[in-house]
Amino acid sequence: MTVDSSRDPADLAARAAERHVLVVGGGIGGLIAARECAKVGIRVTLLEEADAVGGAIRRADLDGVALDAGAESFATRGGHVRALLEELGLTDRIVAPEAGSAWLAGIPGVGAAPLPVGGILGVPANPFQDDVRRVIGWSGAWRAYLDRVRPPLTIGHQLSLGKLVASRMGAKVRDRLVAPVTTGVYSASPDDVDVDIAAPGLNAALTRVGSLSGAVQALRDGAGGAAKAPGAAVEGLVGGMSVLVDALVEDLDRFGAEVRTGVRVQSVRRIDAGWTVEAEIEPDPDADADEEAEEPLSFTADAVIVATSEAAARALLTPGVPALAHAAPSSSPEIEIVTLLLDAPTLRVPPRGTGVLTVPGSHTAKALTHSTAKWGWLREAAGDREIVRVSFGAQGEPAATADLSDDDAAELALREASALLGVPLAPGSLLAAHRARYVQSQPASIIGSGERRAAARAAVQAVPGLAVVGAWLAGTGLAQVIPDAKDEADRLRRTLLWE
Ligand SMILES: Cc1cc2nc3c(=O)[nH]c(=O)nc-3n(C[C@H](O)[C@H](O)[C@H](O)COP(=O)(O)OP(=O)(O)OC[C@H]3O[C@@H](n4cnc5c(N)ncnc54)[C@H](O)[C@@H]3O)c2cc1C
């Protein structure tokens, strides 16, 4: 029997120590990829342009209350995030959100009503169910009922969720029930959402069962009932999701990785057997103009992992990966989250459950989360104050706050919160506000995004010593980005150590 000496642990460790990987971008994708490399002994340098790592996981401090200004939970599906949290010793911090229904606001002729239970992506299993009928009215319910009597194959295999719903159950179901969910969750119109990705099995069940509402019921029964509907369950962390970022940074430090913030990478170029990365130090907004060190930086490495947003990744990579230019860039919605700390005793008994989705076009805000109603740990931390976060902006619709000053954005958010919660909130109730801007990656469930992502990934993987991670390739959400970044880093690490 021959022994492959390249797999000898001592030999591998020695090889690892000689390798250097540069990670560009310190969002969750970059942090995970960096950790996967660092934990086998590879030298890792992570460069992040912002003054803190975490990307869309961002901590805000509102008058001493630390909370999430970006991602605030994770989908439990797949168990990947929980497994990571266990590895990092954070199991004790995992919490479920408080029970409590969400609401819908901006329903024509109705105003606000509880979001009906028992559907999938807002598509109801029974259009005559009381909470559904309250939103779409009798006429909408009878139109939706036609779905039960129309033959299933008249429309063929429909990819667009919006078109499928409108043709089977009518425009009211699409506009009042489905659009608020897809806009709130994916920042996208239902017409752009690919049914087969957003609700796998729904089309097949439709053909099998003979109606869309019947297919919804069949899928929910198959998933074990309402509580276990696919993709529905989320969990959070006591202290917020940035606790995860802190733990990853600590781990990177333990593994000897270098994390540099305030460093913007400008180019990634192949040289002989490795890579060179040019960067510049981001100017400190608080520093004197004369003091600013516009020091250009240059790094070399055996491999590079690009973990930025799509636009930045394409700009950095296209010169070295011309095939990327053929995988058409997708547009990414720009959204803003304004988080408000309120002195508002009228919100102590949550008037609209844990949050509100809006019928598109009815309000300038896209959605609202009543954070102190949703998370018990936050209610404790806030004492007798309330916290709500108001989201603005969606695909093709700039955030209404985009051009406003911070004060004006907070004022608008307060007015929207009052309207969405159905409770007067005087300007004096506003104790503090935090505003954050994000470019959200196009979700994986947008029609055509699967092909675009596969083409981009194939183009990158064809280049030795290069990897790309992050939501623009993995799909939006921690449950997607984390396992994908692990897999990509593992692929790269194998090529570095074993080839
Ligand atoms: C407001 C909001 C709420 C969300 N809520 C949830 C939620 O509750 N649950 C959930 O699972 N998901 C949620 N998501 C989605 C989830 O947060 C993201 O999918 C995920 O965090 C993306 O991670 P990423 O590493 O791909 O990108 P990012 O987090 O965007 O990180 C990319 C990083 O690259 C850096 N960068 C960019 N260009 C350069 C450069 N040239 N040089 C150096 N650094 C650079 C950026 O500064 C950034 O830190 C939310 C997203 C948003 C925006």
PDBQT file of the ligand as one rigid body, heavy atoms in Angstrom, charges set to zero:
ROOT
HETATM    1  C1  LIG A 501     -31.463  45.294   6.540  1.00  0.00    +0.000 C 
HETATM    2  C2  LIG A 501     -31.215  43.837   6.374  1.00  0.00    +0.000 A 
HETATM    3  C3  LIG A 501     -31.826  42.927   7.219  1.00  0.00    +0.000 A 
HETATM    4  C4  LIG A 501     -31.579  41.577   7.069  1.00  0.00    +0.000 A 
HETATM    5  N1  LIG A 501     -32.170  40.716   7.930  1.00  0.00    +0.000 NA
HETATM    6  C5  LIG A 501     -31.826  39.414   7.875  1.00  0.00    +0.000 A 
HETATM    7  C6  LIG A 501     -32.298  38.517   8.869  1.00  0.00    +0.000 A 
HETATM    8  O1  LIG A 501     -32.982  38.920   9.810  1.00  0.00    +0.000 OA
HETATM    9  N2  LIG A 501     -31.945  37.209   8.761  1.00  0.00    +0.000 N 
HETATM   10  C7  LIG A 501     -31.133  36.753   7.743  1.00  0.00    +0.000 A 
HETATM   11  O2  LIG A 501     -30.815  35.561   7.697  1.00  0.00    +0.000 OA
HETATM   12  N3  LIG A 501     -30.670  37.600   6.799  1.00  0.00    +0.000 NA
HETATM   13  C8  LIG A 501     -30.992  38.903   6.855  1.00  0.00    +0.000 A 
HETATM   14  N4  LIG A 501     -30.507  39.757   5.918  1.00  0.00    +0.000 N 
HETATM   15  C9  LIG A 501     -29.635  39.228   4.871  1.00  0.00    +0.000 C 
HETATM   16  C10 LIG A 501     -28.246  38.923   5.416  1.00  0.00    +0.000 C 
HETATM   17  O3  LIG A 501     -27.916  39.875   6.395  1.00  0.00    +0.000 OA
HETATM   18  C11 LIG A 501     -27.243  38.974   4.287  1.00  0.00    +0.000 C 
HETATM   19  O4  LIG A 501     -27.627  38.049   3.283  1.00  0.00    +0.000 OA
HETATM   20  C12 LIG A 501     -25.815  38.641   4.738  1.00  0.00    +0.000 C 
HETATM   21  O5  LIG A 501     -25.490  39.261   5.965  1.00  0.00    +0.000 OA
HETATM   22  C13 LIG A 501     -24.863  39.087   3.641  1.00  0.00    +0.000 C 
HETATM   23  O6  LIG A 501     -23.538  38.809   4.019  1.00  0.00    +0.000 OA
HETATM   24  P1  LIG A 501     -22.364  39.042   2.970  1.00  0.00    +0.000 P 
HETATM   25  O7  LIG A 501     -21.100  38.665   3.663  1.00  0.00    +0.000 OA
HETATM   26  O8  LIG A 501     -22.659  38.371   1.690  1.00  0.00    +0.000 OA
HETATM   27  O9  LIG A 501     -22.392  40.596   2.596  1.00  0.00    +0.000 OA
HETATM   28  P2  LIG A 501     -22.261  41.905   3.457  1.00  0.00    +0.000 P 
HETATM   29  O10 LIG A 501     -22.788  41.714   4.804  1.00  0.00    +0.000 OA
HETATM   30  O11 LIG A 501     -22.819  42.992   2.598  1.00  0.00    +0.000 OA
HETATM   31  O12 LIG A 501     -20.676  42.121   3.582  1.00  0.00    +0.000 OA
HETATM   32  C14 LIG A 501     -19.869  42.587   2.545  1.00  0.00    +0.000 C 
HETATM   33  C15 LIG A 501     -18.748  43.374   3.163  1.00  0.00    +0.000 C 
HETATM   34  O13 LIG A 501     -17.804  43.720   2.154  1.00  0.00    +0.000 OA
HETATM   35  C16 LIG A 501     -17.308  45.013   2.443  1.00  0.00    +0.000 C 
HETATM   36  N5  LIG A 501     -16.730  45.555   1.212  1.00  0.00    +0.000 N 
HETATM   37  C17 LIG A 501     -17.383  45.892   0.067  1.00  0.00    +0.000 A 
HETATM   38  N6  LIG A 501     -16.510  46.350  -0.846  1.00  0.00    +0.000 NA
HETATM   39  C18 LIG A 501     -15.282  46.296  -0.279  1.00  0.00    +0.000 A 
HETATM   40  C19 LIG A 501     -13.961  46.631  -0.743  1.00  0.00    +0.000 A 
HETATM   41  N7  LIG A 501     -13.745  47.114  -1.989  1.00  0.00    +0.000 N 
HETATM   42  N8  LIG A 501     -12.918  46.453   0.099  1.00  0.00    +0.000 NA
HETATM   43  C20 LIG A 501     -13.116  45.965   1.365  1.00  0.00    +0.000 A 
HETATM   44  N9  LIG A 501     -14.347  45.643   1.847  1.00  0.00    +0.000 NA
HETATM   45  C21 LIG A 501     -15.411  45.794   1.029  1.00  0.00    +0.000 A 
HETATM   46  C22 LIG A 501     -18.549  45.752   2.929  1.00  0.00    +0.000 C 
HETATM   47  O14 LIG A 501     -18.201  46.911   3.649  1.00  0.00    +0.000 OA
HETATM   48  C23 LIG A 501     -19.216  44.683   3.777  1.00  0.00    +0.000 C 
HETATM   49  O15 LIG A 501     -18.810  44.733   5.133  1.00  0.00    +0.000 OA
HETATM   50  C24 LIG A 501     -30.733  41.110   6.038  1.00  0.00    +0.000 A 
HETATM   51  C25 LIG A 501     -30.121  42.023   5.178  1.00  0.00    +0.000 A 
HETATM   52  C26 LIG A 501     -30.347  43.373   5.337  1.00  0.00    +0.000 A 
HETATM   53  C27 LIG A 501     -29.659  44.338   4.428  1.00  0.00    +0.000 C 
ENDROOT
TORSDOF 0
